[in-house]
Amino acid sequence: MQNNKSIQIIFLIIASIILTYLLTPILFFFLNKVKIAQALEIYNINFTFQAISNGYPKIWLSLGITFGICLIALTALVLILKTKKSQFGEARFANNNEIKQMKLFNDRGIIIGKYKGKFLRFGGQQFVALGAPTRSGKGVGMVVAYLEKGYSLQSAIFCDTGFEFDEMIEYIQKIKDYLKTNFSTNLVILDSSHIIEKWAFEKPIIRGKYEGRKRGFPRTLGVDYCTREAKIKPIREFVLNLSKKRFSTQMLIGYTANEVQKGRVSSLDYARAVYPLNEWGWNEQECGDFLKKRGIANPLYEHFQRTGCYMCPKQNKQSLRSLFFHYPKYWEKAKQLEAKAMELNCLNKTLKIGKSLVEYEQEFKQEGKPLFAEYDEMEYEDVCFCK
């Protein structure tokens, strides 16, 4: 960083000298009251050198004033360009000196990356904000274990999408009290309850083949508006309100050791991501066992392998079966959303592609209620931010 500043200063001085050499004649003619026509006849590219060599009057005064003006003008220009905000943000990789200054080549601390074969670890006492959602065993288990290890955590975050189970809201309140009582840590609940329905049934698609149509249910694959608008954006705004300076905040990401080893990483553009579960070698089983020992496991796991919004299209068939048999209130709400999507001729009319909840209901009734919970594999890649 210091080297960059030195280079900038040298550049400004050299550029100012060049401009001074070229522009000094203008001020020289002005101070000596030379008429424009006469000045044009006299001027040439070597005039400044000739004036100095021959000791023309006021040449040194002209040089000094011109150099000062050029230096101030160039410095102001550099500062303006430096502070100009990019429309989409800016980022670059830190160099070796910057990494050393941040003391990331420590032997202890949370692994946050790798540089030239060396692990980068964060072991400072700065506040850390939780970026992973605290709705599942991974998120809550990571937060509690992180705090038990003596690290500080400014805030944990939960986004209330408006499509939560009552049991989930009660559980989050329990965890909020637990974190406050045991660690003096806040669990912040961000209200996103108005966003998903607005994007599903009110805001039309504004470009492309389906311009003008309503979206309906989120897409099954990839990150769609529900994740982007109701979770990613509110969390991003919350973190940047903590510190306007990008990447000054550490965010815990609840990716398991298996997920990280398979190459899953966060694409945060505003905070530094850390992966505690990966460093501890924890997967979902370890998180679940950890919470059960402390009596703070999520009760929804009695019927679901994974938790999320009751109308999430990424849930598998077993999750839908559990929703139908154990949570009929939310099953009916999901059916009402499908009916609304069909009435508005939305692009995605059903929760699951190619099959309505009414059809699933007929199938589940014929099968009957299972005696034991049998979790099948996810039908699609688990890419949902809320899982």
N, C-alpha and C positions, 0 to 999 in steps of 0.2 A: 504493500500500500504506500509506504514511504517512497519507494522507487518510482511509482506512478506519479506522485506529486512532484518529485524532482524533475521528471521528464516534462511534465506540463509547464513548470516554471521556465525551464530551458527553452522550450518551444515558444512560449510567450515572448521571451526576451529576444530570441533570434527573429521571430516574425515582426516584432516591433522595430528592430534595427533595419530590416529590409524595407518596411513601409516608411520609416523615417527618412531613409536615403532617397526614396522615390517622391515623398510628399513635401519634404523640407523646402524645395524651391517655391512652392505655392505660398507658404507663410513668409518666406524671405522676400518675395516680390511685394507682398502685402505690407510688410513692415517698412520696406524701403520706398513705398508708394510708387512702384513701377507700373506703368499703364499696361493693360491687358495685351494690346497689340504688340508692344515692345517686349513684353515677357514671353510671348509666343515665339518671337523671332530669336530671343536669347536662349530659351530653354532647350536642353538636350539631356539625354539619359545620364551623362556624366557631370551635370551642372553642379551637383552637391560637392563632388570631389574637387571640381575646379574652384568653387567658392571658398572651400576650406584651404586649398593650396595657395590661393591668391589673397587670402585674408579679407574677403568681402565684408563690408559692415553688417553687423547683426546676424552673421551666419551662425555663430554658436548659440545665440539666443533662439534663433529659428530651429536649430537642431534640438535644443533642450525642450522647447515647448512641444514640437512635433512628436518627439519620442514619448513624452508624458501622455499626450493625447492618444497616441497609438496603443500604448501599454494599457491605459485605462479602458479604451474601447474594446480591445481584444479580450481583456480579462472579463469585462461585463458580458461579452458575447459567449465566452466559454461557460460562465456561470448560468446564463440563460439557457443554453443548450443542455447543460447538465441537470438543471432542475425541471426541464420540460418533461411532463409525464407522458409515457407511452400509452396508447389507447388500450393495448392488450397486456401491459406490464412488461417488465424486463427481468432477465435473470442471466447469470453466468456462473461458471464453476469457480470455486475459490482456488487460489494458488497455494503453493506449499507454505509460503510465509504467512498467509492469512490463516491457514489451518493451524499453524503453530501458535499464532497470537490468540486464537480461540481455545487453545489448550485441548485440542481434540485427539492428540496422540497419547492419551492417558492409558494406563493399564487397567483402570477400574471405571465403571460407569456403563450407561446404556449404549449399545452399539447403534450408531446412526448412519453408518456408511463404511466405505472402503476406499482408500487412496493409495495407489502404487503398492498394493499388496498388504498395506497396514490397515487394521480396523480403526475407525474413528469412533471415539466414545465420548458421550456427554456425561460428565460427573459433577457439574456445577450445582450451585444452590439457587439458580434462577427459577422463576415460576415456570411450571409446565402446564399447558392446557390439554385436555383430553379431546382428541379429534374423533376417535372411534365412538360409535353410538353405544350407549350404556343399556341397550334393551336386551342383550343376550348374555349368556354365560361368559363368553369371551370378553366382552367389554367390561362388565362389572367385576369379573374375576381379576382382570388385569389391573383395574383401578385400585381395588382393595389390596391386592398383593403389592403393588407399586408403593402404596402409602405405608404398608406394614414394613417395607424394607427401608423406611426412613427418608424417602424422597418427598419433596414438596410438590403439591399439585394445586394450582390456583382454582381451577374449575373443571368439573366434569359436565358433559353436555348431553341433554336428551331432547330430541325434536318430537314434539307431539303433533302428529300428522292429522289428527282428527278422526283417524280410522283405527284407533288403538282399542284393544280389549280393556274392559274395566279392570281386570286382573293385572294388566300391565301397568296401568296408571297407579293402582294401589301399590304394586311392587316398587315402582320408581319412587314413590313417596317414602316407602320403607327404606330404600337405599339412600335416599336423600337425608333422612333422619340419621341413618347409620353413619354416613360419611361426616355429617356435621358433629355428631356426638363423639365419635372416636378419633377423628382426624382434623376437625375444624375446617373441613373442605366443603365448598359449595357444589351442589349439583344444580346446574342451571337448566330450567325447562324452557325451551324456545317454542313459542306458539306458532305452528305452521298449519293449524287446523283449517284455515280458509283457502289454502293454496291448491291442493290436489283437485278438489271438486271444481274449482274455477278453471283450471287448465283442462280438465276432462270434458266439462259440459258447457263452458261459457266462452273461453278464448278459442277462436277458430284458427286453423292452420293458415299461415299468411303467405306461404309460397309453395311452389312445387305442384306435383300432379294432383294433390288432394286439397289445394287451396280453397278455403271457405268452409271446409267440413270441420266438425268437432272431433277431438281426438278419442274420447271415450276412455277405455281402460289403458293403462300403461302397457308398453311392449313387454313381452316375456323375456326377450334377450337384450342384453346391454343395459346401459344406464339411460333411463328415460326421464320425462319431466317430473315424475314423483320424487325421484332421488335428487335430481338436479335442483329443483325449485324448492322442495320442502325440507331438504336436509343439507346438501352441499353448500348452497348459497347462504342460508341462515347461519351455518357454522362458520363459514368464511367471513361473513360480516361481523359476527361476534368476536372472532379472534383478532381481526384487524382493528376492532374498536379497543381491544386490550393494548395493542401497540400498532401504531401506524407504520412502523418500520417493518418491512417484509423480512421474514425468516428470523426475526428476533424471538419468536415464540416456538417452544418445543411442543409438538403434538404427539400424543401416544396413539399409535395405530394398532388396532386389535387383530392383526394378522397372525395366525398361528405359525409355529415353527415349520410345519409342513407346507403351508402356503408360501412363506418366504423362500424356503428352499426350492420351491417350484418356480420361483421367479416373480411372485406377486409383490409389487411395490406400489406405494402411493404416488399420485401425480400432483401432490400439493404444490401450488405456485405462490404460497403466501406464508408458509411456516415450515420448520424443519421436522420431518417425520422420524419418529423413533419406534422401534418394534420390540417392546419388552418381552412379549411372549416368545419371540424367536430366540432372544438371548437366554431365556430360562429353559428353552426346550419344551415349552408347553403347547399342547394342542387342546381341543375342546374337552377331552376327557379330564385332563388335569384341571382345567378351569371349573368344570362342573363339580369335581370332587372337592376342590378347594372351597367352593361356596357352600356345599352341603355340610362340610365340617363346621362351618361357622353359622349354620342355620339361616342362611340368606339366599338360598337357591330360588330361582324363579319358578312359581307353581305352574306356569304354563307348560313347563317341560314334562309334566305328567302326561300330557296328551300330544305334545308336538316335539319333533326332533329339533326344529329351529323355530324361532319366533319372529314376528313381524306384524305388519298391518293385516287385518283379517281379510282385506280384499286384494292382497298382493298377488299378482299373476305368476310370480316365481315359485310359489309353493307347489309341492308335488301332490300327487293324488292322495297319498296317505294323509297329508295335512288337510286336504279338503274333506276327507272322510271323518277326521277328528272334528273338524269344524261343524260338519253336519250333525254328528251324533252328540257332541258334548257342548256345543255352543250354538244352539238353534237360533238364538236372537241375532247373532252376527251372520249366520247363513241367510236368514231372511233379508237382512240389510244388503248383503252382497247381491242377492237375487233382485232386489229393488233397483240397485245400481245397474244391473244388466238390463232390466226392463227400460230404464231411463235411456241407456245408451242405444237401445234398439228404437225407441220412440224418436230420438233425435237423429237417427241414422248416422251414428258416429262411425268413425273409421274402425275402431276396435270395439265391437259390440258385446263380446263375451270375455269373462275373466280369463279363461283358458282358450287357446286357439282351437277353433273347429268344434268346440263342444260347450254347450251352455250348462249353467248350474242346474237347470231344470232336468236336463238329461243325466247329469251326474246324480241328482237326487233319486231319480227312478232306479238307476243302477245300484246305489247304496241301499235303497230299500229292499231290493231283490236279494242283495248279498247278506243283509242283516248286520247288526252291530257286532264287531269282532270281540272275541273274549279277551284277547291280548293285543297289545300294541305291537304292530309289526311295521317297522320303518323300511320302506323301499328306497331305492337310490333316487337322487334328484333327477328329474326328467331333463333338466337343462343345467348348464353350467351355473354354479352359484356365484353370480356376479353382483347380486343386490347389495347395495350399501348398507341396508338395514339389517342384514343377517348377522 
